[in-house]
Amino acid sequence: MRPALETQLGHSPAMFLDRNELAELTGRCRSAAQARALKAMGIEHRLRPNGSIVVLRAHVEKLFGVASMPERRLKNTEPDWSAI
């Protein structure tokens, strides 16, 4: 499922891209090739101890201009002076 569809259905998307999404994004299957592709695209990533790659979904969505959840506005904490 795509993140937008998951959100519409009430599911929260995973924090990290999964293997399939990473392969689709980079066009590569091997971790070393994926890391080179991510670096070339300017996408931050980390290597796990087992050599697999971790990419934050929010970072990719921000880079590609996907609208994220609307920003929460802080509640107005001022008293309603017109009520006095």
C-alpha positions in Angstrom: 0.0 0.0 0.0 1.1 3.5 -0.7 1.5 5.9 2.3 -1.3 8.2 1.2 -3.7 5.3 0.8 -2.6 3.9 4.2 -3.3 7.2 5.8 -6.7 7.4 4.1 -7.6 3.9 5.4 -6.6 4.9 9.0 -3.3 3.0 9.1 -0.1 4.9 9.9 2.7 4.4 7.4 5.9 2.8 8.6 8.7 5.1 9.7 11.2 3.6 7.3 11.0 2.6 3.6 10.7 -1.2 3.2 12.9 -3.3 0.9 10.6 -3.1 -2.0 10.1 0.7 -1.8 13.9 1.2 -1.5 14.5 -1.0 -4.6 11.8 1.0 -6.5 13.2 4.3 -5.4 16.8 3.5 -6.3 16.2 1.1 -9.2 18.8 -1.1 -7.6 18.6 -4.4 -5.6 22.0 -4.6 -3.8 22.7 -2.5 -0.8 25.9 -1.0 -2.1 24.3 0.0 -5.3 21.3 1.4 -3.4 23.6 3.5 -1.2 25.3 5.0 -4.3 22.0 5.8 -5.8 20.7 7.4 -2.6 23.8 9.5 -2.3 23.5 10.7 -5.9 19.9 11.7 -5.2 20.8 13.5 -2.0 18.7 11.2 0.1 20.1 10.7 3.6 20.4 7.0 4.7 22.1 4.9 7.3 23.6 1.4 7.1 22.5 -1.1 9.7 25.1 -3.5 11.2 23.9 -6.2 8.8 24.6 -4.0 5.8 21.0 -3.2 4.9 20.0 0.4 4.4 17.6 2.5 6.4 15.8 5.5 4.9 13.3 7.7 6.7 10.0 7.9 4.9 9.4 11.5 6.0 12.7 12.6 4.5 11.9 11.1 1.1 8.4 12.5 1.2 9.8 16.0 2.1 12.3 15.8 -0.7 9.7 14.8 -3.3 7.2 17.4 -2.1 4.6 15.0 -0.8 2.2 16.8 1.5 2.5 15.5 5.0 0.1 15.7 7.8 -1.2 19.2 8.4 0.8 21.1 11.0 -0.9 21.2 14.3 -1.7 24.7 15.4 -1.1 25.7 19.0 -4.3 26.5 20.9 -4.8 30.1 21.7 -4.0 30.4 25.4 -5.1 34.1 25.7 -8.2 34.8 27.8 -11.3 35.9 25.9 -11.3 39.5 27.2 -14.6 40.3 25.3 -16.4 37.9 27.7 -15.7 40.3 30.7 
